[in-house]
Amino acid sequence: MKKHFILGASASLLFAVTAVTAKTSPIAKHLAGPAEEIELMRKASPESTAIISKHAMLPVQFELGENNELVWQKNILVDGENPKVLLFGVGKNDWQLDIKGHNAEKSGIQDIQYFTRDTTFGMGKEQFPATQFDLQNLASGRYQFQVKTKVAEDGYLLVSSDSPYRLKSFVNSNGAVTGQEITINASAFNSEFSVVKNDLQLINNSTINITAPDGITTGISMFDDGLSSDKVAFDGQFNASFKAEQAGLYQVQVVAEGTTPKGQPFLRTVEHVVPVIESDLVMGAKEVNGAYSAPHKIDLSMAVDTKLDRSRFRVMAEVWGVKSSGKESTSAAVTWLSTIAELKAEVLTLQLDDRWLLSAGVTAPYSLKNIRLEDIEHYISVLEVDEMPLFLPSVSEKSLATYDGGLYESMLKGEKPEHLKSQEKAAGGKLMLVHGYCSGDAWGPVQSQFSNYVKFTDFNQNRSHDAFARLIDSYGDNFPSFGVVAHSQGGAASLHLYTYYWSGLDNAGSGRLIQSVGTPYQGTPLAGNLAAIGDIFGVGCGYNSNLTVSGGGAWLSGIPTWARSKVNYYTTSFTKKWWRPDWCNIASDIILSDPEDGTTEQFRGQVSGAVNRGHKTGQCHTEGMRDMAQTRDSGRNSTMSANAAR
């Protein structure tokens, strides 16, 4: 099986970072928020980023058979009605699929009849060819799938149906540092229940197939025995762990087999991609010291040691003090702090506004709690510290005398840079149209429906949210202010820019600051499947961890309420017809949970704390899907243009 896809993905990400950092770096904000937000800003729970699967994705690996034919054969379990089958492969046009009932007497059928159609599967311009096999009215049971070919190219076969039984799986972290243990959890449930309950008898056995960055694949059994990585025996939660020895992308497939309560066979898979990076980061001191750098602003210096060439991190921490009531003193949360910090002279700097201390009414001793340092490509925790002593100077006399107890923008974001202050009233603000991941000119056909606009163009590229945001900022430097209308990943990148960096977004006038359509703020399950399928074709834009479910959850756990509130988002999905199956793209429909737009599931396109502007059917993510592309809604475009901040 070809492995150059991963190398291409890594190269594109490295190029993205190089291209961006070569420009003038934007000025990072010093973020903070009330103590009530601390839980929101902590790491996302692994279970909240679980992938739900209704499919089985099986590798097609040919062996030499009789008459020098290349043959792949496997017995596959099918449950539910109206199964869908897709074949992916470089040489699939030469593939011959044959399906037989495993037990002809029981099933009453020997050779299965079907018809085929060509389709594609992917996100944005990253589309891979596939062949759909229509197997409607096939009964549940075991079937023998056989593929013959003359072309020695491997591929994948996807099987799904309308069965309500699902496989749920999550990883204990969105990524890891070399040497760390990665734990995979899997369970099954019936999606017809309004409350998810594990079907304890559904899974008989489960395994994980791990493809390491060097291309070597190994299999490990998962257990529900209460031992090792499994916490409770026979609770329906299967677990397995492995150590990440190499830096790069680990492709991990969960394969679960069993029997449904109706006696039907159960087979599901989930595809995870786990980025692993190197890090030797350690704290260089046992305490954190603060000193005033400007009125109200106390710089907190954290000494760290590293020999690796990694200089920028997302830093998160909580400030705690002591609150006295009578003779009793209790520990009290003051605020959370965050920034994207650059390592300078082995020091990372957070900034605390002393008005948070006054507002909370706390005194020394102070501490920093739940400190985490993350890389900015994947948001992998490279260093975590539960608590460190924090030594602060006495609150300045001026702060004591002038603070009126209010909540000010400079407490949430830090001080606005002088060059932006000088442009606050300047004319020339624009509405910026921003496309998404691996995208062509999504807004081009409808750009005339917007007024006083400019168009961001970085077509057919793979950027992390941070790299994407920095490019938007660089283009935005041409205007004193701007608002954004974004498609797909462009919405997340714009939110990232507004959250972490000072830009023309902070000078925009009244109106909706960020408006997005079809943005997978919480990631999409397609990302894991695309990594595997792209490995076969060796083409495409490459893997993007920020668009995975776990990566999206890790990124979103650093976005505060005040930033989320500036987002106005729209979601769409296919048209429902009683007389035909419902989907935007038949291939992605096998992977995604309804309702979805062919790339983004409705619930993963939503953001807690943002403004939900509604869901509309009859619109799909991009051109070429069954319904109209969501960017072509002239009524919505007119509304977004009229209401946009500029």
N, C-alpha and C positions, 0 to 999 in steps of 0.2 A: 504494500500500500504506500502511495506517495506521501512524503512528509514535508514537502517544500512549502506548503500553505502556511504553516506556523512561522517559518523563517520569513516569508513575505509579510505576514502580519506584524512581526516584530520590527522588521525594517521600516514598514510604513509608520508605525508608532514612533520609532526613533527619529524618522524624518520629520514627523509632525512636531516633535519637541524641539528639534534643532531649528526648524524653520521659524518657530515662534520665539524661542529664547534669543534668537539672533537680533530681534527687534528690541526697541526700548521696552523694558519691563514695566507693566502697569504697577501702580502703587496699591499695596494690599491694605484692606480695611482691618481694623482691630474690632472684632465682633464681640458682642456681649448681649445678655438678656436677663430677664428676671429669674429668680430662683425657681419659679413655677415651671419654667421651660427646661429645667435640667434633665428631666426624664426624656424629653423629646430629643435632646442633643446627645444622649448616650448611644452606644453602639446598638444597631438594630439586632433584635433577637434572631437567631438563625431560622427558627420556625416561621417567622414572619416573611421570610424570603423563600419559602418552599416552592418548588415547581410541582404543578399538578399535571399528571399525564393520563391521557386516554389512548395512547398509542404504544406500539412496540417498534423500535428501530433496530434492524438486524443487519450486521455486516454481511455482504455478499463477497465471499472469497473463493475463487474458482480453483478446482483441482482437475488434473488430467483424468478423463474418464475413458470409456470404450471408444474405439474408432478415432482416437486422438482428439476427441471433443473435450472442451473445457466445461465442467459441470459444477454447479452448486446446488445442494439439496438439503432441505431442512423440514422437519415436522413442526408446524406452527399451530398454536392454540388460538382459536377465534371464538369470541363470545359476543353476544348482541346481534342485532340485525343490521343489514345494509353495510357490510364491511367495505372499507376503502383500502386500496393497495397502491403504493407508489414505488417505482423503481428509479434509482439514481445511479448513473455510471457514465464514464466517458464514452464507452462503446455500446451504450444501451440500445442503440438502434439495431444492433446485431443480436440482441438478446432475445431468446425465445423462452417465455414463461409457460410452465405447465403446472396446473393445480389439480390434485386428485384428492378425493375423500380418503381419509386414513382408514376408514372401515366402510367399505362399499355397501355391505349388507345393512349396517345400522343407518347409514346416512341416505341410502337409496340413490346414491349418485357416485359415479366413478370419475368422469372427466368434467371439470367445471367450465361452464361457458361464460365468456365475458367479452366486453369490448373495451377498446383503449382510446385514449386521447393524450395529446402532448400538453404539458403544462410547464410551469417554472416554480421555483421555490427560493425565497430569499428576502432581503431587506434592501430598499433603495435600488441602486443599479447592480447590487450583488445578487444576481439571479442565476440559479443553476437549473439546467434542463431536467425534467422528470417525465415519466410516463405514468398516467393514471390508469388503473384497471378497475372497471366498474363490476362489482360482484354482488349486486343487489339480490336480496332474497336468499343469500347463502345461509344455511343453518349453522348454529353454533357447533363447534366440534374441533377435532384435530384434522389438519390437512397437510398434505405433502406438497411443498412448494419446490419446484425445480427450475433452474435457469441454465440454459445452454448458450454458449457463445463461441465465436472464433477469435474474439479479441481478448487478449490477456489483461483486462482491466477490472479491478475490483469495484464494488459499489455498495449501495445500501438498499434495503427494502423496508418500507414503512407500512404497518398494518394498523388500522383503527376501525371502530364501529360505533354504533349509537348506544353501546352498553353504558349503564350508569356507574360502573365500578371504575375507580380511579386509583392511581398510584401517586403518593405524595412523598417527596424526597427533598431533603435540604442538607447543606454542608455546614459544619460548625463555624466556618468563617468564609468570608468572600475571597480570601486568599491566604497565603502563608509565607513565612520566612523559611529558608532552607533549614532542615533539621527538625521542623515542627511536625506534630501529628495532625493529620487531616481526618476527620470523622464524618462519615456519611450516615444519614438516618433515612429509613424508608418505612412507610406504612400504607395501608390500603383502606378505602372507605367507599360508601355508596353516596354518590352525589345527589341522589333524590331526596336525601334527608336535609332539612333546613339547617340542622346543626351537625357539623362533621363529627362522626363517631368512627373510631377505628373498628374495622371488621376483623376481629381477632383471628378468625378461622380462614381468612381469605388467602393469605400468603403461606404456601408450604415451604418454599425455599427461595432465597434471594442471594444474589452475588453482585459484586462490582468488578467491572473490567477497567483497569487503569492503564492508560497509554501515557507513558512518561515523555518528557521533552525529547529524549533521544529516540523515540519511536517504538520502544519495547513495550509490549502489552502483557500484563499479568492479571490473573483473576484471584479474587479473595471472597470467601464466603461471608455472608452477613448472618448475625445470630440474634435471637431473641431469648437468651438464656440467663440474662442478668449478670453475665461475666464480662470481663475486659471492658470494652467501650459501651456495652449494653448495660443500662442502669437497672432496669426492672425486668424480671423474667416473665415471658408470656403475656406481655401487655400489647402485643401487636406492633411494637416499635423494633424494627430490625436495625442493627448497627454494625459498622465495620470501620477500621482505622488503618491508615498506612502512613509511613514517614515520607515527607517530601525531601528527597535527597538532592534533587537537581533544580536549578533555576530555570524557569520557562513556563510553558502551559501544560498542565496535566488535564487530559480528557478522561473523565470518569463517567462510565455508564452503569446505572443501576438496572439490573434485570431481575424481575420478580415474577414467579410462577405460582399458581395455586388453583383453587376451585371456588367458584362463587356459591353462595347459599342455595342457588338453584341447581347446583351440580354441573354447571358449565365451566369449561377451562378458562383460566385467567392468565394472561401474559401482558405485562407492561414494562416499559423501560423509561428511564429519565436520563437525560444527558446533561452533565455538569462540565464546566470548564473552570479549573482552579488555577489562577496565576500564582506562581511562586517566585519570590525575589530573594536576593541576598541582602543581608543586613548584619552589621556588627555594632549597631548603635547602643550605647549604654549611657546612663547618667554619669556626669563627671563630678557631681557634688551631691551631698546628702540633704541640701536645703536650697531654697529659692529666695533670692533677695530682690527687693524692689527699691527703685529710686525715681524721684520726680524728673521727668524730661520736658514737661510743659505744664501749664496750669491744668489742674485736675488729673493729669495723666501720669501714672506710675508705671514705669517699665519693669517687667518681671523677667529677670535673666536666668535662663536655665542652661547650665553647662552640660554639654553632651560630647561624647567621644566617638569618633568613627574614622576609619581609614578608607572607606569607600567613597567614590566620587558621586555622592548624592547630596544635593545642597538645599532642596526645597521640600518642606513637609507641611501637611495640615496638622496643626496643633490644637488640641482640645484640653480643657481643664476646668475644674470647678473651684471657686473661692469659698472657703468656709471660715467663720469666726465664732466668737462666743457671745451669746446674748444672756444678760443677767436679769433676773426677776426676783427681787428680794434677796434672800440668801442663796438662791439656787442659780446655777449657771449651766446652760445647755449649748451644745454645738448647733450652729445655725448656718444654713446655706445663704450665701450673699448673691452670687451671680455665676454664670458660666462664661468662659472666655474662649475665643478661637481666632485663628488667623492662618493664612498661608505664609509661613516664615522662611526666611533664607538663613541658612547656617553661616554665621560670620564669626571668625575667630573662635570656633567651637562653642558658640552661644546662640541659642534660639530665644527670641524675645516675644512675650505676650505683653499686652497693655491693659492695665486696670484703671478705670475711671473712679476716682475717690468718692464720687457721688453715690456709687453703689454701696459703699461702706456706710455712708451717712444715712441712706435710705433704709438700709437693713437694720441700723441701730446696733451694730456689733462692735466688739473690741477684740484686742489680742487675747490669747494667742491665735494666729491665723494659720491656715494650711491650704495647700492645693490638693485636691482629691481627683481621682479618676482621670489622671493625666494619660493621654494617648497621643502618640506621634504616628502619622500615617504617610505613606508615599502618596504623591498626588496623581499618579496614573491609575492606580487600582483601589486606593484607600485601604490598603493592607496595614494593619497595626504593626509597626516595626519596633515600637517600644511602649510599654504600658507600666504605669506606676500607680499603685493604689492611693498613696498619700505621701506628701512631703511637707516639712515645716516651711512656712512662708513668713519672712521677716519684712515688714513694711515700715516706712517712715510714718511719723505722726501726720494726720491729716492737716493740710495747710490751713493757716489762719484765714486766708481769703476764702477757701472753700467753706469753712465753718460759718463765715459771716454772710456769704452770698447765696448759698444753696437754698432753694425754696421748696424742695421736696418733689419737684416735677421730674418727668421722664423726657429727656432731650435726645435728639437724633445723634448727637456726638457721643452720648453714652452707649448707643447701640452699635455705631459704626466707626467711632474714632473721629478725628478732625478732618474735614474735607480739605484736600490740597489747595494751595493758593491759586494754581492755574485754573482749577475748576470754579473756584469762587469768583474769579475775574470774568468768567463766561456765563454766570448764572442768568443774566438778563439779556444776553446776546441773541440777536436774531439768527435765523438759519437752522433751526431745529428740524430734524427729519424723522420720518417713519422708516425704519430699516426692515426690509424683508429678508428673512434668514431661512435658508434651506436646512436639510438634515443630513444624517449619516449617508455617505456613499451616494449622494444625490446629484441629479442633474439640475436643470433650471426649473425647479418645482413651481416657482411663482411666475416664471416668464410668460406663459400663455395668458395669465390673468393680471399682470402687473398694472395694466391700465385701469383696473378697478380700484386702485389705491391713489390717493392724492398726496402730493408733497413727500414722495418716497425716494429712497435709494435702495439698491439691491446688493446685498452681500454675496460674493461669489467665491466659493472654494469648492468647486464641483468635484464629485466622484472621489472624495477623500475620506480617510479614516482618521478621526481626531478624538483624543480623550476629551472629556468635558472641559478640563482645564486648558488644554491646547486650543480647543475650539473657541472658548471664551476669550482667550488672549488675542486671537485673530479678529474676533468681532470688535474687541476694544481697539485694536490697531486701526481698523477701518473706521471706527467711530471717532477717532481722533481728528478726522476731517470736518467734524461738525461740533458746534458748541453743546448740542444736546440731541438725544434721539430716544424714541421708543421702539419697540420690537413687535413685529408680527412674525411668528416662527412656525415652521413645520417640523414635525418629528424631533430628532435630537437637537435641533436648533433651539427649541424651547428650554430644554435642560441646560444647554450651554449658556443661554441668555440669563437664566436664573443663577447659574454659577457665577457669571460675570457680575451681576448686580450684588450678589452676596459677598464675594471675596475681594473685589477690586473696585477702585474708584474709576468711574468712566462717565461719559456723556449721559448714561442712563440716570445718574444722580442729579442731573440738571434739567431733566425733562419736565415740562409743564404739567398741568392738570390733565387727567384722562387715564386710560389704562396703560400701564407701563409695559407689561409683557403679556402678549396674547399668543396663544399657541393652539395648534390643531394636530391631533394625533401624536403627541409627545409621550414616549414611554418613560415617564418620570420614575416609575418603579421597575424599569427594565422589561425585557420580553424573553420568554422561554426560547424563542427562535435562535437566540445568540449561541446557545450550546449546540443545537443541531447544526447550525451553519458551520461551526468550527469543524465538526466531523465531516460533513458533506464537502465543505471547501477543501478539506484535506485530500479528497479524491480528485477534485478537478484542478487543484493547484492554481486557482485564479481567484479573483474577487478582491474586495477592499481589505479583508483581513478581520481578525478577531478584535472586538472592542469590549473590554471588561465592564465599562460603565453602562453598557446596554444589557448586560445580563441581569437576571433577577437579583442575585446576591450582590453584584456590584452596584446596581441601582439603589438597593436598600442601604448599602454602606455609604454611598455618596449622599443620599437624602437625609441620613441621620446627622449630617452636619449643617443642614439648611434651617435657619431659625424662622420663627413665626413672622417676624416683621418683613422678611424677604418673601416668604411664601404668599403673604397677603397681597403682593403686587402682581401675582400671576392670575390671569384669566384664561382658563383652558376649555377647549371643546373636544369632544370625542365623537366618533362615528362608528357605524357598522353596516353590514350588508342589508339589502332589502329582503324582508321575509315574504315568501310566497308559499301558499299551501300546496301548490302543485309541483314544487321543485325543491331540492336540497338548498340549505342556506349557507352561503359562504362568499367571501370576497376572492379568495384564492384557494383552490381545492387542496393544494399541498400544505399551506400554512394552517388550514382549517383542521388538519389532522393533529397539529401540535397545540394550537391555541384553544383557550376556553371561550365559549360564546358569552356575550357578544364581543366581536373583535373586528378590526378593520383590515385584516390581512397581515398586519404587523404588530399592532398594539391591542392588547385586551383592554376592554373598557375600564375595568377596575384598576389596572396598572397604569392607565393614563390619567389617573386622578391623583391629586395632591391634598393631603389634609392641611387645612389652613389657607388654601388658595380659593379662588372664586370659580365655581363650576358653572360655566355658561350654557351647559346643556349637551344632550346626546342626540344625534340625528342619524336615522337609518337611510340606506340607499347611497352611501358614500364609502369608498374604500381608500386605503392609505395612499396609493400611487396610481399613476396611469397604467393601463394594461390589465387591471383587475376587473372583476365582472361588473361592478357598479362604477359610477363616476368618481374620479379622484377627488378627495376631500378639499383640495386647494381650489377647486373650480366652483365652489358654492358662491355665486355672485352676491346673493343676499347677505351671507355671513361676511364676505370680504368687504362689502360696503359698510356694514355695521362696524367691523374692526377698524376700518379706515377712519370713519367718523368719530369713533370713541378713543382713538389712540392718543397717547401722550407723545409729544414731539420735543 
